[in-house]
Amino acid sequence: MKVPDKNIKFPLENYDKLCFLKNLIKNPNIVVGDYTYYDDFENVNNFEKNVKYHFEFIGDKLVIGKFCMIASDVKFIMNGANHLTKSISSYPFAIFGEQFLFYKKKLIVI
């Protein structure tokens, strides 16, 4: 059996629902090893849409090793999904780049 070329997008002839993922990724903060494949029932270009909360300003990376298999609709939840849990509110005030002023009130309305 011939070893497939790790630099081709579609290793199975006449089948475009399975790809070697590293040859598809455009986001520099997603790194994928050789021969890792992704299978998508609709379109392999959906992969990056399944990497959720991956905001550039946070600077985190998704690194997937060699010889991994990723099924259709698998979701990766990145650090941008985290909210403060040790403060009075879990609202992510800091990511909006503005200073919020809080006034002392006796009534809390949610």
MMTF fields as JSON, N, C-alpha, C and O atoms, coordinates in Angstrom:
{
  "mmtfVersion": "1.0.0",
  "mmtfProducer": "UNKNOWN",
  "numBonds": 439,
  "numAtoms": 440,
  "numGroups": 110,
  "numChains": 1,
  "numModels": 1,
  "chainsPerModel": [1],
  "groupsPerChain": [110],
  "chainIdList": ["A"],
  "bondAtomList": [4, 2, 8, 6, 12, 10, 16, 14, 20, 18, 24, 22, 28, 26, 32, 30, 36, 34, 40, 38, 44, 42, 48, 46, 52, 50, 56, 54, 60, 58, 64, 62, 68, 66, 72, 70, 76, 74, 80, 78, 84, 82, 88, 86, 92, 90, 96, 94, 100, 98, 104, 102, 108, 106, 112, 110, 116, 114, 120, 118, 124, 122, 128, 126, 132, 130, 136, 134, 140, 138, 144, 142, 148, 146, 152, 150, 156, 154, 160, 158, 164, 162, 168, 166, 172, 170, 176, 174, 180, 178, 184, 182, 188, 186, 192, 190, 196, 194, 200, 198, 204, 202, 208, 206, 212, 210, 216, 214, 220, 218, 224, 222, 228, 226, 232, 230, 236, 234, 240, 238, 244, 242, 248, 246, 252, 250, 256, 254, 260, 258, 264, 262, 268, 266, 272, 270, 276, 274, 280, 278, 284, 282, 288, 286, 292, 290, 296, 294, 300, 298, 304, 302, 308, 306, 312, 310, 316, 314, 320, 318, 324, 322, 328, 326, 332, 330, 336, 334, 340, 338, 344, 342, 348, 346, 352, 350, 356, 354, 360, 358, 364, 362, 368, 366, 372, 370, 376, 374, 380, 378, 384, 382, 388, 386, 392, 390, 396, 394, 400, 398, 404, 402, 408, 406, 412, 410, 416, 414, 420, 418, 424, 422, 428, 426, 432, 430, 436, 434],
  "bondOrderList": [1, 1, 1, 1, 1, 1, 1, 1, 1, 1, 1, 1, 1, 1, 1, 1, 1, 1, 1, 1, 1, 1, 1, 1, 1, 1, 1, 1, 1, 1, 1, 1, 1, 1, 1, 1, 1, 1, 1, 1, 1, 1, 1, 1, 1, 1, 1, 1, 1, 1, 1, 1, 1, 1, 1, 1, 1, 1, 1, 1, 1, 1, 1, 1, 1, 1, 1, 1, 1, 1, 1, 1, 1, 1, 1, 1, 1, 1, 1, 1, 1, 1, 1, 1, 1, 1, 1, 1, 1, 1, 1, 1, 1, 1, 1, 1, 1, 1, 1, 1, 1, 1, 1, 1, 1, 1, 1, 1, 1],
  "groupList": [{"groupName": "MET", "atomNameList": ["N", "CA", "C", "O"], "elementList": ["N", "C", "C", "O"], "formalChargeList": [0, 0, 0, 0], "bondAtomList": [1, 0, 2, 1, 3, 2], "bondOrderList": [1, 1, 2], "singleLetterCode": "M", "chemCompType": "L-PEPTIDE LINKING"}, {"groupName": "LYS", "atomNameList": ["N", "CA", "C", "O"], "elementList": ["N", "C", "C", "O"], "formalChargeList": [0, 0, 0, 0], "bondAtomList": [1, 0, 2, 1, 3, 2], "bondOrderList": [1, 1, 2], "singleLetterCode": "K", "chemCompType": "L-PEPTIDE LINKING"}, {"groupName": "VAL", "atomNameList": ["N", "CA", "C", "O"], "elementList": ["N", "C", "C", "O"], "formalChargeList": [0, 0, 0, 0], "bondAtomList": [1, 0, 2, 1, 3, 2], "bondOrderList": [1, 1, 2], "singleLetterCode": "V", "chemCompType": "L-PEPTIDE LINKING"}, {"groupName": "PRO", "atomNameList": ["N", "CA", "C", "O"], "elementList": ["N", "C", "C", "O"], "formalChargeList": [0, 0, 0, 0], "bondAtomList": [1, 0, 2, 1, 3, 2], "bondOrderList": [1, 1, 2], "singleLetterCode": "P", "chemCompType": "L-PEPTIDE LINKING"}, {"groupName": "ASP", "atomNameList": ["N", "CA", "C", "O"], "elementList": ["N", "C", "C", "O"], "formalChargeList": [0, 0, 0, 0], "bondAtomList": [1, 0, 2, 1, 3, 2], "bondOrderList": [1, 1, 2], "singleLetterCode": "D", "chemCompType": "L-PEPTIDE LINKING"}, {"groupName": "ASN", "atomNameList": ["N", "CA", "C", "O"], "elementList": ["N", "C", "C", "O"], "formalChargeList": [0, 0, 0, 0], "bondAtomList": [1, 0, 2, 1, 3, 2], "bondOrderList": [1, 1, 2], "singleLetterCode": "N", "chemCompType": "L-PEPTIDE LINKING"}, {"groupName": "ILE", "atomNameList": ["N", "CA", "C", "O"], "elementList": ["N", "C", "C", "O"], "formalChargeList": [0, 0, 0, 0], "bondAtomList": [1, 0, 2, 1, 3, 2], "bondOrderList": [1, 1, 2], "singleLetterCode": "I", "chemCompType": "L-PEPTIDE LINKING"}, {"groupName": "PHE", "atomNameList": ["N", "CA", "C", "O"], "elementList": ["N", "C", "C", "O"], "formalChargeList": [0, 0, 0, 0], "bondAtomList": [1, 0, 2, 1, 3, 2], "bondOrderList": [1, 1, 2], "singleLetterCode": "F", "chemCompType": "L-PEPTIDE LINKING"}, {"groupName": "LEU", "atomNameList": ["N", "CA", "C", "O"], "elementList": ["N", "C", "C", "O"], "formalChargeList": [0, 0, 0, 0], "bondAtomList": [1, 0, 2, 1, 3, 2], "bondOrderList": [1, 1, 2], "singleLetterCode": "L", "chemCompType": "L-PEPTIDE LINKING"}, {"groupName": "GLU", "atomNameList": ["N", "CA", "C", "O"], "elementList": ["N", "C", "C", "O"], "formalChargeList": [0, 0, 0, 0], "bondAtomList": [1, 0, 2, 1, 3, 2], "bondOrderList": [1, 1, 2], "singleLetterCode": "E", "chemCompType": "L-PEPTIDE LINKING"}, {"groupName": "TYR", "atomNameList": ["N", "CA", "C", "O"], "elementList": ["N", "C", "C", "O"], "formalChargeList": [0, 0, 0, 0], "bondAtomList": [1, 0, 2, 1, 3, 2], "bondOrderList": [1, 1, 2], "singleLetterCode": "Y", "chemCompType": "L-PEPTIDE LINKING"}, {"groupName": "CYS", "atomNameList": ["N", "CA", "C", "O"], "elementList": ["N", "C", "C", "O"], "formalChargeList": [0, 0, 0, 0], "bondAtomList": [1, 0, 2, 1, 3, 2], "bondOrderList": [1, 1, 2], "singleLetterCode": "C", "chemCompType": "L-PEPTIDE LINKING"}, {"groupName": "GLY", "atomNameList": ["N", "CA", "C", "O"], "elementList": ["N", "C", "C", "O"], "formalChargeList": [0, 0, 0, 0], "bondAtomList": [1, 0, 2, 1, 3, 2], "bondOrderList": [1, 1, 2], "singleLetterCode": "G", "chemCompType": "PEPTIDE LINKING"}, {"groupName": "THR", "atomNameList": ["N", "CA", "C", "O"], "elementList": ["N", "C", "C", "O"], "formalChargeList": [0, 0, 0, 0], "bondAtomList": [1, 0, 2, 1, 3, 2], "bondOrderList": [1, 1, 2], "singleLetterCode": "T", "chemCompType": "L-PEPTIDE LINKING"}, {"groupName": "HIS", "atomNameList": ["N", "CA", "C", "O"], "elementList": ["N", "C", "C", "O"], "formalChargeList": [0, 0, 0, 0], "bondAtomList": [1, 0, 2, 1, 3, 2], "bondOrderList": [1, 1, 2], "singleLetterCode": "H", "chemCompType": "L-PEPTIDE LINKING"}, {"groupName": "ALA", "atomNameList": ["N", "CA", "C", "O"], "elementList": ["N", "C", "C", "O"], "formalChargeList": [0, 0, 0, 0], "bondAtomList": [1, 0, 2, 1, 3, 2], "bondOrderList": [1, 1, 2], "singleLetterCode": "A", "chemCompType": "L-PEPTIDE LINKING"}, {"groupName": "SER", "atomNameList": ["N", "CA", "C", "O"], "elementList": ["N", "C", "C", "O"], "formalChargeList": [0, 0, 0, 0], "bondAtomList": [1, 0, 2, 1, 3, 2], "bondOrderList": [1, 1, 2], "singleLetterCode": "S", "chemCompType": "L-PEPTIDE LINKING"}, {"groupName": "GLN", "atomNameList": ["N", "CA", "C", "O"], "elementList": ["N", "C", "C", "O"], "formalChargeList": [0, 0, 0, 0], "bondAtomList": [1, 0, 2, 1, 3, 2], "bondOrderList": [1, 1, 2], "singleLetterCode": "Q", "chemCompType": "L-PEPTIDE LINKING"}],
  "groupTypeList": [0, 1, 2, 3, 4, 1, 5, 6, 1, 7, 3, 8, 9, 5, 10, 4, 1, 8, 11, 7, 8, 1, 5, 8, 6, 1, 5, 3, 5, 6, 2, 2, 12, 4, 10, 13, 10, 10, 4, 4, 7, 9, 5, 2, 5, 5, 7, 9, 1, 5, 2, 1, 10, 14, 7, 9, 7, 6, 12, 4, 1, 8, 2, 6, 12, 1, 7, 11, 0, 6, 15, 16, 4, 2, 1, 7, 6, 0, 5, 12, 15, 5, 14, 8, 13, 1, 16, 6, 16, 16, 10, 3, 7, 15, 6, 7, 12, 9, 17, 7, 8, 7, 10, 1, 1, 1, 8, 6, 2, 6],
  "groupIdList": [1, 2, 3, 4, 5, 6, 7, 8, 9, 10, 11, 12, 13, 14, 15, 16, 17, 18, 19, 20, 21, 22, 23, 24, 25, 26, 27, 28, 29, 30, 31, 32, 33, 34, 35, 36, 37, 38, 39, 40, 41, 42, 43, 44, 45, 46, 47, 48, 49, 50, 51, 52, 53, 54, 55, 56, 57, 58, 59, 60, 61, 62, 63, 64, 65, 66, 67, 68, 69, 70, 71, 72, 73, 74, 75, 76, 77, 78, 79, 80, 81, 82, 83, 84, 85, 86, 87, 88, 89, 90, 91, 92, 93, 94, 95, 96, 97, 98, 99, 100, 101, 102, 103, 104, 105, 106, 107, 108, 109, 110],
  "secStructList": [7, 7, 7, 7, 7, 6, 6, 7, 1, 7, 7, 1, 6, 6, 7, 7, 1, 3, 3, 3, 4, 4, 4, 6, 7, 7, 7, 6, 6, 3, 3, 3, 7, 6, 6, 7, 3, 3, 3, 7, 1, 1, 7, 4, 4, 4, 4, 4, 4, 4, 3, 3, 6, 7, 7, 6, 6, 6, 7, 7, 7, 3, 3, 3, 7, 6, 6, 7, 3, 3, 7, 6, 6, 7, 7, 3, 3, 7, 4, 4, 4, 7, 7, 7, 1, 1, 1, 1, 7, 7, 7, 7, 4, 4, 4, 4, 6, 1, 7, 7, 7, 7, 7, 7, 7, 1, 7, 7, 7, 7],
  "xCoordList": [0.839, 0.0, 0.883, 1.857, 0.536, 1.294, 0.883, -0.306, 1.849, 1.58, 1.081, 1.706, -0.038, -0.544, 0.368, 1.064, 0.354, 1.131, 0.498, -0.673, 1.248, 0.715, 0.392, -0.248, 0.825, 0.619, -0.566, -0.764, -1.355, -2.547, -3.755, -3.773, -4.746, -5.94, -6.847, -7.294, -7.118, -8.052, -7.316, -6.983, -7.06, -6.286, -7.06, -6.452, -8.386, -9.197, -9.713, -10.406, -9.367, -9.748, -11.269, -11.996, -11.737, -13.155, -14.022, -15.215, -13.424, -14.18, -13.706, -12.572, -14.583, -14.173, -14.774, -14.825, -15.219, -15.764, -14.739, -15.015, -13.581, -12.502, -11.234, -10.9, -10.517, -9.303, -8.194, -8.447, -6.955, -5.84, -5.929, -5.71, -6.247, -6.668, -5.631, -5.99, -4.354, -3.339, -3.295, -2.838, -3.762, -3.742, -4.97, -5.111, -5.838, -7.067, -7.073, -7.716, -6.373, -6.41, -5.784, -4.715, -6.488, -5.979, -5.586, -4.762, -6.157, -5.893, -4.514, -4.262, -3.611, -2.27, -2.25, -1.228, -3.351, -3.422, -4.048, -4.402, -4.177, -4.574, -3.455, -3.161, -2.841, -1.717, -2.11, -2.577, -1.914, -2.334, -1.166, -0.472, -0.957, 0.12, -0.21, -1.358, 0.823, 0.701, -0.274, -0.354, -0.995, -1.9, -3.146, -3.962, -3.304, -4.547, -5.654, -5.522, -6.748, -7.822, -9.102, -9.35, -9.906, -11.2, -12.232, -12.044, -13.318, -14.401, -15.634, -16.037, -16.238, -17.418, -18.504, -18.257, -19.693, -20.79, -21.224, -21.764, -20.985, -21.412, -20.258, -20.255, -19.268, -18.172, -16.993, -17.154, -15.821, -14.646, -14.244, -13.528, -14.693, -14.383, -15.111, -14.895, -15.96, -16.664, -15.782, -16.179, -14.609, -13.821, -13.582, -13.855, -13.089, -12.744, -13.966, -13.831, -15.146, -16.379, -16.655, -17.379, -16.085, -16.282, -15.268, -15.306, -14.367, -13.437, -14.079, -13.968, -14.74, -15.58, -14.805, -13.906, -15.169, -14.612, -13.1, -12.399, -12.605, -11.17, -10.86, -10.706, -10.772, -10.587, -9.109, -8.304, -8.756, -7.357, -6.741, -5.572, -7.498, -6.937, -6.583, -5.848, -7.082, -6.718, -5.368, -4.585, -5.088, -3.776, -3.573, -2.438, -4.638, -4.437, -4.352, -4.771, -3.8, -3.618, -4.289, -4.335, -4.805, -5.301, -4.237, -3.931, -3.679, -2.649, -3.178, -3.527, -3.23, -3.704, -2.532, -1.923, -2.211, -1.037, -1.191, -2.171, -0.204, -0.19, -1.106, -1.339, -1.613, -2.39, -3.649, -4.018, -4.297, -5.559, -6.73, -6.584, -7.879, -9.097, -10.141, -10.426, -10.716, -11.712, -13.004, -13.027, -14.065, -15.358, -16.114, -15.806, -17.085, -17.966, -18.641, -19.074, -18.721, -19.408, -18.722, -19.328, -17.496, -16.772, -16.511, -16.1, -16.748, -16.547, -15.353, -15.172, -14.553, -13.437, -13.805, -14.014, -13.887, -14.25, -12.952, -12.27, -12.628, -11.368, -11.53, -12.633, -10.418, -10.394, -11.301, -11.667, -11.671, -12.559, -13.94, -14.73, -14.246, -15.556, -15.575, -16.639, -14.418, -14.345, -14.82, -14.567, -15.494, -15.947, -15.453, -15.184, -15.338, -14.922, -15.92, -17.131, -15.399, -16.285, -16.086, -16.825, -15.09, -14.808, -15.161, -14.619, -16.041, -16.442, -17.956, -18.649, -18.443, -19.883, -20.697, -21.876, -20.057, -20.743, -19.81, -18.592, -20.388, -19.571, -19.521, -18.918, -20.151, -20.149, -18.714, -17.986, -18.289, -16.878, -16.607, -16.292, -16.727, -16.545, -15.219, -15.187, -14.143, -12.799, -12.624, -11.842, -13.312, -13.061, -13.595, -13.229, -14.464, -15.038, -14.177, -14.513, -13.083, -12.108, -12.569, -11.923, -13.627, -14.132, -14.128, -14.225, -14.012, -14.13, -15.593, -16.241, -16.08, -17.464, -17.492, -16.684, -18.404, -18.583, -19.751, -20.818, -19.522, -20.568, -20.973, -20.136, -22.244, -22.78, -23.411, -24.078, -23.189, -23.727, -25.244, -25.733, -25.96, -27.408, -27.877, -27.171, -29.043, -29.598, -30.408, -30.776, -30.676, -31.511, -30.72, -30.091, -30.744, -30.106, -31.208, -32.043, -31.202, -32.217, -31.531, -30.55, -32.022, -31.428, -32.468, -32.201],
  "yCoordList": [-1.18, 0.0, 1.243, 1.327, 2.193, 3.431, 4.419, 4.585, 5.067, 6.085, 7.348, 7.81, 7.913, 9.129, 10.326, 10.391, 11.252, 12.477, 13.342, 13.704, 13.672, 14.45, 15.894, 16.611, 16.318, 17.698, 17.884, 18.971, 16.824, 16.982, 17.23, 16.818, 17.895, 18.216, 16.995, 16.691, 16.303, 15.178, 13.87, 13.605, 13.05, 11.822, 10.675, 9.734, 10.743, 9.693, 10.193, 11.207, 9.476, 9.865, 9.955, 9.07, 11.018, 11.25, 11.365, 11.067, 11.797, 11.976, 13.248, 13.321, 14.267, 15.561, 15.876, 17.041, 14.876, 15.058, 14.73, 14.903, 14.266, 13.931, 14.585, 14.464, 15.29, 15.983, 15.837, 15.567, 16.022, 16.2, 17.648, 18.574, 17.831, 19.114, 20.222, 21.372, 19.905, 20.969, 21.692, 22.833, 21.042, 21.65, 22.518, 23.078, 22.622, 23.387, 24.635, 25.629, 24.589, 25.643, 26.932, 26.93, 28.044, 29.363, 30.19, 31.098, 29.893, 30.639, 30.27, 29.1, 31.261, 30.956, 30.493, 29.989, 30.653, 30.191, 28.804, 28.366, 28.127, 26.716, 25.955, 26.197, 25.036, 24.267, 22.794, 22.274, 22.126, 20.728, 19.901, 20.321, 18.731, 17.841, 17.056, 16.99, 16.473, 15.669, 14.504, 13.902, 14.215, 13.075, 13.134, 12.213, 14.181, 14.325, 14.615, 15.492, 13.872, 14.103, 14.548, 14.273, 15.245, 15.755, 15.273, 15.388, 14.736, 14.233, 15.066, 15.177, 15.651, 16.489, 16.054, 15.959, 15.791, 15.315, 16.342, 15.985, 17.633, 18.686, 19.237, 19.139, 19.825, 20.492, 20.624, 21.127, 20.184, 20.236, 21.67, 21.887, 22.64, 24.033, 24.544, 25.681, 23.726, 24.08, 23.99, 24.465, 23.4, 23.118, 24.349, 24.312, 25.421, 26.6, 27.225, 27.909, 27.007, 27.484, 26.719, 27.207, 25.529, 24.698, 24.973, 24.337, 25.911, 26.364, 27.615, 28.704, 27.454, 28.496, 29.385, 28.924, 30.669, 31.658, 31.795, 31.998, 31.686, 31.77, 33.185, 33.427, 34.113, 35.519, 35.855, 35.43, 36.61, 36.966, 37.72, 37.501, 38.602, 39.418, 38.614, 39.11, 37.398, 36.55, 35.892, 35.711, 35.532, 34.998, 33.515, 33.041, 32.765, 31.334, 30.581, 31.078, 29.374, 28.533, 27.192, 26.658, 26.668, 25.294, 24.473, 24.736, 23.492, 22.633, 21.201, 20.657, 20.606, 19.234, 18.437, 18.854, 17.321, 16.538, 15.757, 15.908, 14.928, 14.064, 12.858, 12.43, 12.326, 11.076, 11.112, 10.103, 12.27, 12.38, 12.261, 12.513, 11.877, 11.77, 12.663, 12.532, 13.577, 14.509, 14.331, 14.459, 14.035, 13.763, 15.046, 16.12, 14.907, 16.005, 16.59, 15.854, 17.897, 18.638, 18.626, 19.062, 18.152, 18.261, 19.743, 20.46, 20.205, 21.607, 21.726, 20.908, 22.745, 23.081, 24.393, 25.403, 24.392, 25.576, 26.199, 25.614, 27.378, 28.027, 28.941, 29.107, 29.53, 30.336, 31.553, 32.06, 32.033, 33.181, 32.906, 33.834, 31.657, 31.304, 31.451, 31.386, 31.648, 31.754, 33.114, 34.132, 33.125, 34.351, 34.343, 33.287, 35.529, 35.634, 34.912, 34.988, 34.221, 33.536, 34.018, 33.613, 34.883, 35.358, 36.836, 37.502, 37.337, 38.731, 38.798, 37.783, 39.987, 40.152, 39.799, 39.46, 39.881, 39.565, 38.749, 38.926, 37.868, 37.118, 37.824, 37.314, 38.997, 39.771, 40.156, 40.638, 39.956, 40.219, 41.701, 42.043, 42.576, 44.006, 44.337, 45.188, 43.688, 44.032, 43.859, 44.597, 42.926, 42.698, 43.802, 43.884, 44.654, 45.72, 46.976, 47.936, 46.986, 48.071, 49.391, 50.412, 49.409, 50.634, 50.45, 49.336, 51.575, 51.502, 51.703, 52.651, 50.813, 50.904, 51.511, 51.161, 52.397, 53.018, 52.341, 52.133, 52.013, 51.372, 52.31, 52.947, 52.374, 53.224, 52.342, 51.353, 52.717, 51.94, 52.138, 53.26, 51.046, 51.088, 50.028, 49.06, 50.229, 49.274, 48.176, 47.181, 48.379, 47.419, 46.805, 47.524, 45.499, 44.799, 44.22, 43.446, 44.601, 44.12, 43.278, 43.717, 42.092, 41.207, 40.948, 40.225],
  "zCoordList": [0.0, 0.0, 0.0, 0.749, -0.838, -0.962, 0.135, 0.406, 0.757, 1.778, 1.078, 0.123, 1.539, 0.877, 1.13, 2.143, 0.21, 0.337, 1.431, 1.326, 2.465, 3.594, 3.209, 3.978, 2.037, 1.607, 0.658, 0.114, 0.46, -0.374, 0.522, 1.682, -0.015, 0.779, 0.933, 2.04, -0.153, -0.122, -0.428, -1.583, 0.6, 0.396, -0.254, -0.763, -0.243, -0.86, -2.208, -2.292, -3.226, -4.579, -4.724, -4.272, -5.35, -5.617, -4.361, -4.404, -3.238, -1.997, -1.325, -0.851, -1.282, -0.743, 0.627, 1.021, 1.342, 2.693, 3.773, 4.96, 3.379, 4.303, 3.788, 2.609, 4.685, 4.244, 5.276, 6.45, 4.814, 5.737, 6.199, 5.418, 7.455, 7.987, 7.881, 7.632, 8.064, 8.048, 6.706, 6.631, 5.658, 4.325, 4.053, 2.966, 5.024, 4.89, 5.779, 5.444, 6.887, 7.904, 7.393, 6.782, 7.663, 7.289, 8.512, 8.403, 9.654, 10.88, 11.432, 11.716, 11.59, 12.1, 13.556, 14.021, 14.282, 15.666, 15.795, 16.89, 14.664, 14.662, 13.958, 12.788, 14.688, 14.156, 14.168, 15.181, 13.031, 12.902, 12.368, 11.443, 12.951, 12.531, 11.268, 10.83, 10.707, 9.481, 9.673, 10.743, 8.622, 8.507, 9.399, 9.367, 10.18, 10.936, 9.942, 9.088, 10.056, 9.095, 9.771, 10.945, 8.986, 9.416, 8.42, 7.209, 8.933, 8.099, 8.395, 9.553, 7.381, 7.573, 6.595, 5.393, 7.103, 6.256, 5.221, 4.174, 5.517, 4.598, 3.769, 2.542, 4.467, 3.773, 4.731, 5.842, 4.317, 5.198, 5.548, 6.525, 4.769, 5.077, 6.314, 6.734, 6.894, 8.125, 9.363, 10.427, 9.258, 10.46, 11.317, 12.517, 10.754, 11.568, 12.226, 13.24, 11.678, 12.318, 13.607, 14.476, 13.735, 14.925, 16.026, 17.08, 15.79, 16.832, 17.422, 16.859, 18.538, 19.126, 20.097, 20.8, 20.122, 21.05, 20.912, 21.903, 19.709, 19.43, 18.947, 17.75, 19.899, 19.586, 19.469, 20.296, 18.454, 18.205, 19.385, 19.702, 20.041, 21.118, 22.367, 23.221, 22.493, 23.636, 23.386, 24.319, 22.132, 21.778, 22.016, 21.964, 22.277, 22.498, 21.174, 20.129, 21.245, 20.061, 20.269, 21.377, 19.182, 19.167, 18.447, 17.284, 19.125, 18.538, 18.545, 19.593, 17.362, 17.184, 16.623, 15.637, 17.218, 16.831, 15.532, 14.803, 15.268, 14.083, 14.291, 15.421, 13.201, 13.164, 14.047, 14.649, 14.119, 14.859, 13.883, 12.687, 14.406, 13.597, 14.242, 15.433, 13.455, 13.982, 13.187, 11.963, 13.91, 13.277, 12.955, 13.473, 12.108, 11.732, 12.978, 13.865, 13.029, 14.096, 15.457, 16.436, 15.559, 16.817, 17.062, 16.151, 18.295, 18.656, 19.597, 20.499, 19.373, 20.253, 20.943, 20.271, 22.265, 23.03, 23.562, 24.403, 23.064, 23.405, 24.623, 25.145, 25.067, 26.294, 26.265, 27.326, 25.103, 25.021, 25.58, 25.752, 25.864, 26.428, 27.944, 28.559, 28.546, 30.007, 30.486, 29.842, 31.596, 32.236, 33.673, 34.245, 34.245, 35.638, 36.531, 36.323, 37.514, 38.443, 39.88, 40.777, 40.103, 41.456, 41.632, 42.515, 40.818, 40.966, 41.111, 41.049, 41.301, 41.515, 40.279, 40.377, 39.112, 37.856, 36.97, 37.003, 36.19, 35.231, 33.877, 32.933, 33.781, 32.535, 32.186, 33.053, 30.933, 30.558, 30.247, 29.107, 31.25, 31.048, 30.359, 29.47, 30.748, 30.27, 28.761, 28.161, 28.134, 26.714, 25.816, 24.644, 26.365, 25.555, 25.528, 24.834, 26.264, 26.188, 26.766, 26.532, 27.488, 28.1, 29.609, 30.125, 30.297, 31.745, 32.109, 31.665, 32.906, 33.344, 34.739, 35.599, 34.944, 36.249, 36.953, 36.375, 38.187, 38.964, 40.09, 40.731, 40.306, 41.355, 42.413, 42.11, 43.646, 44.746, 44.816, 44.949, 44.725, 44.794, 45.791, 46.074, 46.297, 47.252, 46.583, 47.207, 45.303, 44.58, 43.443, 42.666, 43.337, 42.211, 41.34, 41.807, 40.078, 39.137, 38.083, 37.483, 37.85, 36.844, 35.78, 34.82]
}
